[in-house]
């Protein structure tokens, strides 16, 4: 109606953002907290050169195959089993034996590249029980960026974040930053209210954090062709399963073609 058109023409864009998209944004932040606990270019760029390797380089110590059989099964089904936490704990405690050299750690990082669906999370360091993630949430790693977001499914992403990552190979740790926010695959960074930008660290580079503050980071516990396991800043552990479809066109639109 004409009254609706007049309203949208006269209402500040920040107010429209808050009314239409703030609930989805808060849902995304809650999801990121569950999974991760959380000078760059002015806008993120997408690199399309990454692809998972066909062979996973890991030292398969005794118990490795059994542990990952459990982890892979739970990751693909999205349902935890009674011994899932113990299986993850085995990989975590023996990570130095499973990924002993820089070459092994580099290969783990290479294998982490791709599109992943968040399936299970403990929610914090003090919890020892994995719970299914009740919404569609994804993570993406390519040569340049880390991205994550929420949506209805892998073909319809509602809200997502994107920014450069820094990988510390020795620690198997990925430090992440957030340069851009997308709504329905459209960049909406300029419409985000300032107080939200400040709260989520939007546009804040790694060097902008002053102690005792630290940028968000994931430490990789292990990975397979089907599953990726990482610990966030508060100690919570998340398990993703690899998606066959590249999530970037649905999450970042035309940026994925650049």
N, C-alpha and C positions, 0 to 999 in steps of 0.2 A: 504494500500500500504506500501512498505518498507520505504518510506520517512515518512509516518505517524507514523510507529512503531518507527523509529529512533527518531522522534520528541518527542514522549511520553516517550521514555527511557532517553532522555537527558534533558528534561524540568523539572525544580524543581517542586515537588509536590505542593508547595504553589502556584506557578503560575497556574498550572492546576486547582487547587481549585478555584482560583480567576476567571479564564476564564469560567469555566463550571458551577460553583455553586454560585458565588457571586450575580448574579441577583435574584436567588431564596432566597438567604439569606437576601438580602435587602428587599425583599417582606415580608419575615417572620418578620423582625424587624419592618417594617411599621405596620404590623398587630398587633404585640404585643403592639406597642405604642398606637394604636387605642383602644385596649381592656384594657390595664393595665397602660398605661402611662409609664413602667419599667425604728470546724475543721471537713471538710467533707471527706468521703472516696475518694480514687483516681479515682474511676469510680462508676457510679450510679449502684444501684441494683434495681431489680423490685420485689415488693411483690404482690402476687396474692391472698391474703387472703381477700381483701376488697370486699364488695358487698353492694348495697344500702339496707336500711331497708325497710320493707314492710309497716311501719307506720310512718308517719311524725309527730314528736312531736312539735307542735306549738299551742300557745293560739290563737284561732280563734276569735279575737275581731270583733265587728260589722264592716263590710266593707271588711274583710279579703277575704271571698269567692269570692266576686265580683271582687276584685283587682286581685286575682290570676287566676280567669277565663279569664280575659283579658290578663294577662301575659302569661299564658299557651298557649292560642290560638295564640298569636303572636310568641311565642318561637317555637312552632311546625311548623307554617306556614312560618316563616322567614319574615313575612310582618308586619310592625308596624301599629297600629291603632291610630286614633286621640287622644284617651284617654290613651295610653300606658304609657306615661311619668307620668301622674297623678297617675296611678295605682302603678307604681314602687315607686313614691314619697310617696304614702300612706304607703306602707310596710316599706320604709326607715324611715319615721318620727315616726312610731309606733313600731319600732324593739324592743325597750326595753319592750314593753308590749307583743309582740308576742313571744319573746325569753327572758323571764325575769330571768331565773335561769341558773346556769352553766350546769345543765342537759339539758335544752333546747338548749343551745349553743353547747354542745357536740353532741347532736343529729343532729343539723344542719350540723355540720362538718362531722358526719358519713354519712349523706345523700348526702353530696357533693362529696363523693368518687364515682369514676366511670369515664366513657368516655363521653365527652360533645362536641357538635358541636356549634361553635360560630355563632350565627344568627344575632344579632343586637347589635349596639354600638352607643353611643353618640359622642365618639371621644374626649371628654374633659369635664372638670367640668363646663365650661361656656355654654355648649350646652344643650338644653332641647328637642332635637328631636332625636329619634332613627332612624338609617339608617341601611338597610340590609348590611351584610358583603358580598362582591361580589365574594369571593373565598371560597374554603373549608378550614376552619381553626378549629383546635380542641384544647381542654384542657383535661388533664387527672390528676386525683388525686388518689393515692393509699396510703397504710400505710406509705410508705417511701418517695415518690417523687411527685413532680408536673412536668408535661410535657405539652408542646404545640408545634404546628407546622402547616404546610400548605401542601396541596397536591391537587390532582385531585378529590379524593373522599376518603371515609373511608377505602377503600381497597388499595389505592395507595397514600401513604404519601411520599412527596418528601423531606421535610426537617423538622427536629424536634429537640427540646431541652429537656433536662431532668436534674433534680437536686433535692436534698433534700429540704423539706419544714419544716417550724417551725410554728406551730399553736398557736396563743395567744387566748385562749378560751374566756377570759373576753371581749376582743375587737372584737371577731369574725374575726380575721385577720390572714391571711396566708402569712408569709414571704417566699419568694422563692429565690433559688440560682440555678445556672446553672453549672453542672459538665461536661455534654457531649453534643455534637452536632452529629446528625445522618443524613445521606443522604441516602434516599431510604431504611431505616431500618438498615443501616450499620453504625457503629460508625466511625466518621471521625474527632474526636476531635484533634488528633495529626497532622492533615493536615491543621488545621485552622491557617492562618497567625497571627502573634503575635499582630499586630495592631487591628485586628478584635477581638481577644480574650480579649484584654484590653478594647476595646470599649463596649463590651457586658457583661463584668464581668465574662467571662468563667473561671471556677475554683476558683472563689472568694467566700469565705464563709461569713456567716453573721457577724462574728467577724472581718472580714477584712475591713469592711466599717468604715471610720473615719468621724466623724461629720465635716461638715453638711451633708455629704453623708449618704444616707439610702438605704438599700437593697430594691429591688422591693417587693411589697406586694399587695394583694387583701384583701379588707374587704367585707365579705359576707353580703349582704342586706337581702336575703331570698332565700328559695328554696322550690320546690315541687317535685312531682314524675316526672314532665315533664320539669321543668325549674330551672335554677340556675342564680342568679343575684349577681353581685359583682361590687365593685368600685375599680378602680386602683389608683395609686399614684397621678395622676394629677386631679382626681375627675371624670374622665370619667366612665360611667357605661356600663357594658356588660351583655348581656343575652345569655345564652347557652341553648340548648335543649339536653336532654339525648339521647345518641345513644344506640341502642340495642346491637351493636357489640363492643367488647373490642378492643380498638384502639391500644393497646400495641404491639401485634404481627406485625401489619402493620407499626408501627412507630419505634419500637425498636428491631425487629427481634428476634434473638436467646436469647437476654438478657431477654425477657419476659418468657423464659423457665427456667431461673435459680432460 
